[in-house]
Amino acid sequence: MYLDLIIFILTICVYLPIAGVLLYAWHKFGYKEHAVDIARRIFLGGSAILFFFMLFM
């Protein structure tokens, strides 16, 4: 039980800052491009799916 919680917290602590930097870079350098918008939506959708999968494990 505690190992699952530790893995969840470590994943959140590592994944969120990296995802934030990626989304910031996409917004700053490619916000007018259609392909960047599609990539951002796919990334956010996949991230949400992974987050909910981790919550309900």
mmCIF file of the N, C-alpha and C atoms, coordinates in Angstrom:
data_MODEL
# 
_entry.id   MODEL 
# 
loop_
_atom_site.group_PDB 
_atom_site.id 
_atom_site.type_symbol 
_atom_site.label_atom_id 
_atom_site.label_alt_id 
_atom_site.label_comp_id 
_atom_site.label_asym_id 
_atom_site.label_entity_id 
_atom_site.label_seq_id 
_atom_site.pdbx_PDB_ins_code 
_atom_site.Cartn_x 
_atom_site.Cartn_y 
_atom_site.Cartn_z 
_atom_site.occupancy 
_atom_site.B_iso_or_equiv 
_atom_site.pdbx_formal_charge 
_atom_site.auth_seq_id 
_atom_site.auth_comp_id 
_atom_site.auth_asym_id 
_atom_site.auth_atom_id 
_atom_site.pdbx_PDB_model_num 
ATOM 1   N N  . MET A 1 1  ? 0.827  -1.198 0.000   1.00 0.00 ? 1  MET A N  1 
ATOM 2   C CA . MET A 1 1  ? 0.000  0.000  0.000   1.00 0.00 ? 1  MET A CA 1 
ATOM 3   C C  . MET A 1 1  ? 0.867  1.256  0.000   1.00 0.00 ? 1  MET A C  1 
ATOM 4   N N  . TYR A 1 2  ? 1.846  1.299  0.883   1.00 0.00 ? 2  TYR A N  1 
ATOM 5   C CA . TYR A 1 2  ? 2.675  2.496  0.970   1.00 0.00 ? 2  TYR A CA 1 
ATOM 6   C C  . TYR A 1 2  ? 3.573  2.654  -0.253  1.00 0.00 ? 2  TYR A C  1 
ATOM 7   N N  . LEU A 1 3  ? 3.995  1.535  -0.829  1.00 0.00 ? 3  LEU A N  1 
ATOM 8   C CA . LEU A 1 3  ? 4.829  1.603  -2.026  1.00 0.00 ? 3  LEU A CA 1 
ATOM 9   C C  . LEU A 1 3  ? 4.054  2.220  -3.187  1.00 0.00 ? 3  LEU A C  1 
ATOM 10  N N  . ASP A 1 4  ? 2.784  1.883  -3.329  1.00 0.00 ? 4  ASP A N  1 
ATOM 11  C CA . ASP A 1 4  ? 1.957  2.476  -4.379  1.00 0.00 ? 4  ASP A CA 1 
ATOM 12  C C  . ASP A 1 4  ? 1.835  3.985  -4.193  1.00 0.00 ? 4  ASP A C  1 
ATOM 13  N N  . LEU A 1 5  ? 1.665  4.410  -2.968  1.00 0.00 ? 5  LEU A N  1 
ATOM 14  C CA . LEU A 1 5  ? 1.546  5.836  -2.683  1.00 0.00 ? 5  LEU A CA 1 
ATOM 15  C C  . LEU A 1 5  ? 2.849  6.564  -2.969  1.00 0.00 ? 5  LEU A C  1 
ATOM 16  N N  . ILE A 1 6  ? 3.960  5.975  -2.616  1.00 0.00 ? 6  ILE A N  1 
ATOM 17  C CA . ILE A 1 6  ? 5.254  6.596  -2.871  1.00 0.00 ? 6  ILE A CA 1 
ATOM 18  C C  . ILE A 1 6  ? 5.510  6.713  -4.372  1.00 0.00 ? 6  ILE A C  1 
ATOM 19  N N  . ILE A 1 7  ? 5.195  5.662  -5.111  1.00 0.00 ? 7  ILE A N  1 
ATOM 20  C CA . ILE A 1 7  ? 5.365  5.707  -6.565  1.00 0.00 ? 7  ILE A CA 1 
ATOM 21  C C  . ILE A 1 7  ? 4.459  6.764  -7.176  1.00 0.00 ? 7  ILE A C  1 
ATOM 22  N N  . PHE A 1 8  ? 3.224  6.875  -6.708  1.00 0.00 ? 8  PHE A N  1 
ATOM 23  C CA . PHE A 1 8  ? 2.283  7.871  -7.214  1.00 0.00 ? 8  PHE A CA 1 
ATOM 24  C C  . PHE A 1 8  ? 2.801  9.280  -6.950  1.00 0.00 ? 8  PHE A C  1 
ATOM 25  N N  . ILE A 1 9  ? 3.262  9.543  -5.755  1.00 0.00 ? 9  ILE A N  1 
ATOM 26  C CA . ILE A 1 9  ? 3.751  10.882 -5.396  1.00 0.00 ? 9  ILE A CA 1 
ATOM 27  C C  . ILE A 1 9  ? 5.008  11.227 -6.188  1.00 0.00 ? 9  ILE A C  1 
ATOM 28  N N  . LEU A 1 10 ? 5.933  10.285 -6.310  1.00 0.00 ? 10 LEU A N  1 
ATOM 29  C CA . LEU A 1 10 ? 7.141  10.544 -7.086  1.00 0.00 ? 10 LEU A CA 1 
ATOM 30  C C  . LEU A 1 10 ? 6.829  10.794 -8.559  1.00 0.00 ? 10 LEU A C  1 
ATOM 31  N N  . THR A 1 11 ? 5.895  10.045 -9.087  1.00 0.00 ? 11 THR A N  1 
ATOM 32  C CA . THR A 1 11 ? 5.500  10.252 -10.483 1.00 0.00 ? 11 THR A CA 1 
ATOM 33  C C  . THR A 1 11 ? 4.906  11.638 -10.677 1.00 0.00 ? 11 THR A C  1 
ATOM 34  N N  . ILE A 1 12 ? 4.054  12.050 -9.783  1.00 0.00 ? 12 ILE A N  1 
ATOM 35  C CA . ILE A 1 12 ? 3.448  13.381 -9.873  1.00 0.00 ? 12 ILE A CA 1 
ATOM 36  C C  . ILE A 1 12 ? 4.517  14.464 -9.745  1.00 0.00 ? 12 ILE A C  1 
ATOM 37  N N  . CYS A 1 13 ? 5.444  14.294 -8.800  1.00 0.00 ? 13 CYS A N  1 
ATOM 38  C CA . CYS A 1 13 ? 6.484  15.300 -8.577  1.00 0.00 ? 13 CYS A CA 1 
ATOM 39  C C  . CYS A 1 13 ? 7.446  15.422 -9.758  1.00 0.00 ? 13 CYS A C  1 
ATOM 40  N N  . VAL A 1 14 ? 7.652  14.363 -10.499 1.00 0.00 ? 14 VAL A N  1 
ATOM 41  C CA . VAL A 1 14 ? 8.544  14.408 -11.654 1.00 0.00 ? 14 VAL A CA 1 
ATOM 42  C C  . VAL A 1 14 ? 7.764  14.798 -12.920 1.00 0.00 ? 14 VAL A C  1 
ATOM 43  N N  . TYR A 1 15 ? 6.584  14.253 -13.100 1.00 0.00 ? 15 TYR A N  1 
ATOM 44  C CA . TYR A 1 15 ? 5.841  14.417 -14.347 1.00 0.00 ? 15 TYR A CA 1 
ATOM 45  C C  . TYR A 1 15 ? 5.261  15.825 -14.500 1.00 0.00 ? 15 TYR A C  1 
ATOM 46  N N  . LEU A 1 16 ? 4.727  16.387 -13.448 1.00 0.00 ? 16 LEU A N  1 
ATOM 47  C CA . LEU A 1 16 ? 4.080  17.693 -13.566 1.00 0.00 ? 16 LEU A CA 1 
ATOM 48  C C  . LEU A 1 16 ? 5.030  18.815 -13.986 1.00 0.00 ? 16 LEU A C  1 
ATOM 49  N N  . PRO A 1 17 ? 6.204  18.946 -13.380 1.00 0.00 ? 17 PRO A N  1 
ATOM 50  C CA . PRO A 1 17 ? 7.103  20.010 -13.856 1.00 0.00 ? 17 PRO A CA 1 
ATOM 51  C C  . PRO A 1 17 ? 7.563  19.820 -15.303 1.00 0.00 ? 17 PRO A C  1 
ATOM 52  N N  . ILE A 1 18 ? 7.845  18.579 -15.674 1.00 0.00 ? 18 ILE A N  1 
ATOM 53  C CA . ILE A 1 18 ? 8.277  18.314 -17.050 1.00 0.00 ? 18 ILE A CA 1 
ATOM 54  C C  . ILE A 1 18 ? 7.142  18.617 -18.025 1.00 0.00 ? 18 ILE A C  1 
ATOM 55  N N  . ALA A 1 19 ? 5.940  18.225 -17.683 1.00 0.00 ? 19 ALA A N  1 
ATOM 56  C CA . ALA A 1 19 ? 4.786  18.503 -18.544 1.00 0.00 ? 19 ALA A CA 1 
ATOM 57  C C  . ALA A 1 19 ? 4.529  20.009 -18.625 1.00 0.00 ? 19 ALA A C  1 
ATOM 58  N N  . GLY A 1 20 ? 4.707  20.709 -17.517 1.00 0.00 ? 20 GLY A N  1 
ATOM 59  C CA . GLY A 1 20 ? 4.524  22.158 -17.517 1.00 0.00 ? 20 GLY A CA 1 
ATOM 60  C C  . GLY A 1 20 ? 5.504  22.862 -18.433 1.00 0.00 ? 20 GLY A C  1 
ATOM 61  N N  . VAL A 1 21 ? 6.751  22.438 -18.405 1.00 0.00 ? 21 VAL A N  1 
ATOM 62  C CA . VAL A 1 21 ? 7.762  23.028 -19.287 1.00 0.00 ? 21 VAL A CA 1 
ATOM 63  C C  . VAL A 1 21 ? 7.431  22.739 -20.746 1.00 0.00 ? 21 VAL A C  1 
ATOM 64  N N  . LEU A 1 22 ? 7.032  21.530 -21.031 1.00 0.00 ? 22 LEU A N  1 
ATOM 65  C CA . LEU A 1 22 ? 6.671  21.157 -22.406 1.00 0.00 ? 22 LEU A CA 1 
ATOM 66  C C  . LEU A 1 22 ? 5.488  21.984 -22.900 1.00 0.00 ? 22 LEU A C  1 
ATOM 67  N N  . LEU A 1 23 ? 4.460  22.112 -22.093 1.00 0.00 ? 23 LEU A N  1 
ATOM 68  C CA . LEU A 1 23 ? 3.290  22.893 -22.506 1.00 0.00 ? 23 LEU A CA 1 
ATOM 69  C C  . LEU A 1 23 ? 3.627  24.371 -22.664 1.00 0.00 ? 23 LEU A C  1 
ATOM 70  N N  . TYR A 1 24 ? 4.498  24.893 -21.790 1.00 0.00 ? 24 TYR A N  1 
ATOM 71  C CA . TYR A 1 24 ? 4.930  26.287 -21.914 1.00 0.00 ? 24 TYR A CA 1 
ATOM 72  C C  . TYR A 1 24 ? 5.690  26.505 -23.225 1.00 0.00 ? 24 TYR A C  1 
ATOM 73  N N  . ALA A 1 25 ? 6.600  25.596 -23.545 1.00 0.00 ? 25 ALA A N  1 
ATOM 74  C CA . ALA A 1 25 ? 7.375  25.731 -24.780 1.00 0.00 ? 25 ALA A CA 1 
ATOM 75  C C  . ALA A 1 25 ? 6.461  25.638 -25.998 1.00 0.00 ? 25 ALA A C  1 
ATOM 76  N N  . TRP A 1 26 ? 5.500  24.719 -25.966 1.00 0.00 ? 26 TRP A N  1 
ATOM 77  C CA . TRP A 1 26 ? 4.560  24.613 -27.087 1.00 0.00 ? 26 TRP A CA 1 
ATOM 78  C C  . TRP A 1 26 ? 3.757  25.892 -27.235 1.00 0.00 ? 26 TRP A C  1 
ATOM 79  N N  . HIS A 1 27 ? 3.343  26.472 -26.118 1.00 0.00 ? 27 HIS A N  1 
ATOM 80  C CA . HIS A 1 27 ? 2.537  27.690 -26.181 1.00 0.00 ? 27 HIS A CA 1 
ATOM 81  C C  . HIS A 1 27 ? 3.381  28.868 -26.673 1.00 0.00 ? 27 HIS A C  1 
ATOM 82  N N  . LYS A 1 28 ? 4.602  28.963 -26.195 1.00 0.00 ? 28 LYS A N  1 
ATOM 83  C CA . LYS A 1 28 ? 5.435  30.113 -26.538 1.00 0.00 ? 28 LYS A CA 1 
ATOM 84  C C  . LYS A 1 28 ? 5.901  30.075 -27.987 1.00 0.00 ? 28 LYS A C  1 
ATOM 85  N N  . PHE A 1 29 ? 6.294  28.912 -28.479 1.00 0.00 ? 29 PHE A N  1 
ATOM 86  C CA . PHE A 1 29 ? 6.924  28.842 -29.785 1.00 0.00 ? 29 PHE A CA 1 
ATOM 87  C C  . PHE A 1 29 ? 6.028  28.302 -30.899 1.00 0.00 ? 29 PHE A C  1 
ATOM 88  N N  . GLY A 1 30 ? 4.863  27.763 -30.573 1.00 0.00 ? 30 GLY A N  1 
ATOM 89  C CA . GLY A 1 30 ? 4.068  27.188 -31.647 1.00 0.00 ? 30 GLY A CA 1 
ATOM 90  C C  . GLY A 1 30 ? 2.572  27.316 -31.467 1.00 0.00 ? 30 GLY A C  1 
ATOM 91  N N  . TYR A 1 31 ? 2.121  28.359 -30.791 1.00 0.00 ? 31 TYR A N  1 
ATOM 92  C CA . TYR A 1 31 ? 0.688  28.442 -30.484 1.00 0.00 ? 31 TYR A CA 1 
ATOM 93  C C  . TYR A 1 31 ? -0.172 28.724 -31.710 1.00 0.00 ? 31 TYR A C  1 
ATOM 94  N N  . LYS A 1 32 ? 0.420  29.184 -32.806 1.00 0.00 ? 32 LYS A N  1 
ATOM 95  C CA . LYS A 1 32 ? -0.376 29.476 -34.000 1.00 0.00 ? 32 LYS A CA 1 
ATOM 96  C C  . LYS A 1 32 ? -0.432 28.306 -34.976 1.00 0.00 ? 32 LYS A C  1 
ATOM 97  N N  . GLU A 1 33 ? 0.334  27.265 -34.712 1.00 0.00 ? 33 GLU A N  1 
ATOM 98  C CA . GLU A 1 33 ? 0.387  26.139 -35.642 1.00 0.00 ? 33 GLU A CA 1 
ATOM 99  C C  . GLU A 1 33 ? -0.663 25.093 -35.270 1.00 0.00 ? 33 GLU A C  1 
ATOM 100 N N  . HIS A 1 34 ? -1.313 24.573 -36.282 1.00 0.00 ? 34 HIS A N  1 
ATOM 101 C CA . HIS A 1 34 ? -2.376 23.583 -36.085 1.00 0.00 ? 34 HIS A CA 1 
ATOM 102 C C  . HIS A 1 34 ? -1.811 22.267 -35.546 1.00 0.00 ? 34 HIS A C  1 
ATOM 103 N N  . ALA A 1 35 ? -0.650 21.861 -36.032 1.00 0.00 ? 35 ALA A N  1 
ATOM 104 C CA . ALA A 1 35 ? -0.045 20.598 -35.593 1.00 0.00 ? 35 ALA A CA 1 
ATOM 105 C C  . ALA A 1 35 ? 0.320  20.640 -34.110 1.00 0.00 ? 35 ALA A C  1 
ATOM 106 N N  . VAL A 1 36 ? 0.777  21.785 -33.637 1.00 0.00 ? 36 VAL A N  1 
ATOM 107 C CA . VAL A 1 36 ? 1.117  21.924 -32.222 1.00 0.00 ? 36 VAL A CA 1 
ATOM 108 C C  . VAL A 1 36 ? -0.139 21.830 -31.369 1.00 0.00 ? 36 VAL A C  1 
ATOM 109 N N  . ASP A 1 37 ? -1.222 22.389 -31.841 1.00 0.00 ? 37 ASP A N  1 
ATOM 110 C CA . ASP A 1 37 ? -2.492 22.309 -31.121 1.00 0.00 ? 37 ASP A CA 1 
ATOM 111 C C  . ASP A 1 37 ? -2.961 20.858 -31.011 1.00 0.00 ? 37 ASP A C  1 
ATOM 112 N N  . ILE A 1 38 ? -2.833 20.111 -32.088 1.00 0.00 ? 38 ILE A N  1 
ATOM 113 C CA . ILE A 1 38 ? -3.221 18.696 -32.063 1.00 0.00 ? 38 ILE A CA 1 
ATOM 114 C C  . ILE A 1 38 ? -2.327 17.920 -31.097 1.00 0.00 ? 38 ILE A C  1 
ATOM 115 N N  . ALA A 1 39 ? -1.009 18.165 -31.165 1.00 0.00 ? 39 ALA A N  1 
ATOM 116 C CA . ALA A 1 39 ? -0.070 17.476 -30.270 1.00 0.00 ? 39 ALA A CA 1 
ATOM 117 C C  . ALA A 1 39 ? -0.366 17.802 -28.814 1.00 0.00 ? 39 ALA A C  1 
ATOM 118 N N  . ARG A 1 40 ? -0.688 19.058 -28.526 1.00 0.00 ? 40 ARG A N  1 
ATOM 119 C CA . ARG A 1 40 ? -0.993 19.460 -27.149 1.00 0.00 ? 40 ARG A CA 1 
ATOM 120 C C  . ARG A 1 40 ? -2.262 18.769 -26.645 1.00 0.00 ? 40 ARG A C  1 
ATOM 121 N N  . ARG A 1 41 ? -3.262 18.672 -27.490 1.00 0.00 ? 41 ARG A N  1 
ATOM 122 C CA . ARG A 1 41 ? -4.512 18.002 -27.082 1.00 0.00 ? 41 ARG A CA 1 
ATOM 123 C C  . ARG A 1 41 ? -4.300 16.510 -26.839 1.00 0.00 ? 41 ARG A C  1 
ATOM 124 N N  . ILE A 1 42 ? -3.526 15.873 -27.709 1.00 0.00 ? 42 ILE A N  1 
ATOM 125 C CA . ILE A 1 42 ? -3.240 14.451 -27.531 1.00 0.00 ? 42 ILE A CA 1 
ATOM 126 C C  . ILE A 1 42 ? -2.439 14.233 -26.257 1.00 0.00 ? 42 ILE A C  1 
ATOM 127 N N  . PHE A 1 43 ? -1.456 15.079 -26.017 1.00 0.00 ? 43 PHE A N  1 
ATOM 128 C CA . PHE A 1 43 ? -0.635 14.968 -24.810 1.00 0.00 ? 43 PHE A CA 1 
ATOM 129 C C  . PHE A 1 43 ? -1.478 15.147 -23.545 1.00 0.00 ? 43 PHE A C  1 
ATOM 130 N N  . LEU A 1 44 ? -2.322 16.158 -23.524 1.00 0.00 ? 44 LEU A N  1 
ATOM 131 C CA . LEU A 1 44 ? -3.165 16.397 -22.346 1.00 0.00 ? 44 LEU A CA 1 
ATOM 132 C C  . LEU A 1 44 ? -4.185 15.277 -22.142 1.00 0.00 ? 44 LEU A C  1 
ATOM 133 N N  . GLY A 1 45 ? -4.743 14.772 -23.224 1.00 0.00 ? 45 GLY A N  1 
ATOM 134 C CA . GLY A 1 45 ? -5.677 13.649 -23.111 1.00 0.00 ? 45 GLY A CA 1 
ATOM 135 C C  . GLY A 1 45 ? -4.996 12.401 -22.578 1.00 0.00 ? 45 GLY A C  1 
ATOM 136 N N  . GLY A 1 46 ? -3.831 12.096 -23.107 1.00 0.00 ? 46 GLY A N  1 
ATOM 137 C CA . GLY A 1 46 ? -3.073 10.945 -22.622 1.00 0.00 ? 46 GLY A CA 1 
ATOM 138 C C  . GLY A 1 46 ? -2.645 11.111 -21.178 1.00 0.00 ? 46 GLY A C  1 
ATOM 139 N N  . SER A 1 47 ? -2.262 12.324 -20.808 1.00 0.00 ? 47 SER A N  1 
ATOM 140 C CA . SER A 1 47 ? -1.878 12.586 -19.424 1.00 0.00 ? 47 SER A CA 1 
ATOM 141 C C  . SER A 1 47 ? -3.062 12.390 -18.479 1.00 0.00 ? 47 SER A C  1 
ATOM 142 N N  . ALA A 1 48 ? -4.226 12.844 -18.897 1.00 0.00 ? 48 ALA A N  1 
ATOM 143 C CA . ALA A 1 48 ? -5.419 12.669 -18.065 1.00 0.00 ? 48 ALA A CA 1 
ATOM 144 C C  . ALA A 1 48 ? -5.769 11.191 -17.906 1.00 0.00 ? 48 ALA A C  1 
ATOM 145 N N  . ILE A 1 49 ? -5.666 10.445 -18.987 1.00 0.00 ? 49 ILE A N  1 
ATOM 146 C CA . ILE A 1 49 ? -5.950 9.010  -18.914 1.00 0.00 ? 49 ILE A CA 1 
ATOM 147 C C  . ILE A 1 49 ? -4.972 8.314  -17.970 1.00 0.00 ? 49 ILE A C  1 
ATOM 148 N N  . LEU A 1 50 ? -3.686 8.631  -18.088 1.00 0.00 ? 50 LEU A N  1 
ATOM 149 C CA . LEU A 1 50 ? -2.691 8.034  -17.195 1.00 0.00 ? 50 LEU A CA 1 
ATOM 150 C C  . LEU A 1 50 ? -2.935 8.412  -15.739 1.00 0.00 ? 50 LEU A C  1 
ATOM 151 N N  . PHE A 1 51 ? -3.302 9.675  -15.493 1.00 0.00 ? 51 PHE A N  1 
ATOM 152 C CA . PHE A 1 51 ? -3.560 10.123 -14.132 1.00 0.00 ? 51 PHE A CA 1 
ATOM 153 C C  . PHE A 1 51 ? -4.735 9.370  -13.518 1.00 0.00 ? 51 PHE A C  1 
ATOM 154 N N  . PHE A 1 52 ? -5.818 9.238  -14.268 1.00 0.00 ? 52 PHE A N  1 
ATOM 155 C CA . PHE A 1 52 ? -6.981 8.524  -13.727 1.00 0.00 ? 52 PHE A CA 1 
ATOM 156 C C  . PHE A 1 52 ? -6.709 7.031  -13.581 1.00 0.00 ? 52 PHE A C  1 
ATOM 157 N N  . PHE A 1 53 ? -5.891 6.476  -14.469 1.00 0.00 ? 53 PHE A N  1 
ATOM 158 C CA . PHE A 1 53 ? -5.490 5.083  -14.326 1.00 0.00 ? 53 PHE A CA 1 
ATOM 159 C C  . PHE A 1 53 ? -4.701 4.887  -13.034 1.00 0.00 ? 53 PHE A C  1 
ATOM 160 N N  . MET A 1 54 ? -3.808 5.818  -12.738 1.00 0.00 ? 54 MET A N  1 
ATOM 161 C CA . MET A 1 54 ? -3.012 5.724  -11.503 1.00 0.00 ? 54 MET A CA 1 
ATOM 162 C C  . MET A 1 54 ? -3.896 5.920  -10.274 1.00 0.00 ? 54 MET A C  1 
ATOM 163 N N  . LEU A 1 55 ? -4.895 6.778  -10.367 1.00 0.00 ? 55 LEU A N  1 
ATOM 164 C CA . LEU A 1 55 ? -5.778 7.000  -9.224  1.00 0.00 ? 55 LEU A CA 1 
ATOM 165 C C  . LEU A 1 55 ? -6.581 5.757  -8.864  1.00 0.00 ? 55 LEU A C  1 
ATOM 166 N N  . PHE A 1 56 ? -7.027 5.026  -9.872  1.00 0.00 ? 56 PHE A N  1 
ATOM 167 C CA . PHE A 1 56 ? -7.920 3.899  -9.622  1.00 0.00 ? 56 PHE A CA 1 
ATOM 168 C C  . PHE A 1 56 ? -7.217 2.547  -9.614  1.00 0.00 ? 56 PHE A C  1 
ATOM 169 N N  . MET A 1 57 ? -5.883 2.554  -9.532  1.00 0.00 ? 57 MET A N  1 
ATOM 170 C CA . MET A 1 57 ? -5.146 1.289  -9.418  1.00 0.00 ? 57 MET A CA 1 
ATOM 171 C C  . MET A 1 57 ? -5.291 0.696  -8.057  1.00 0.00 ? 57 MET A C  1 
# 
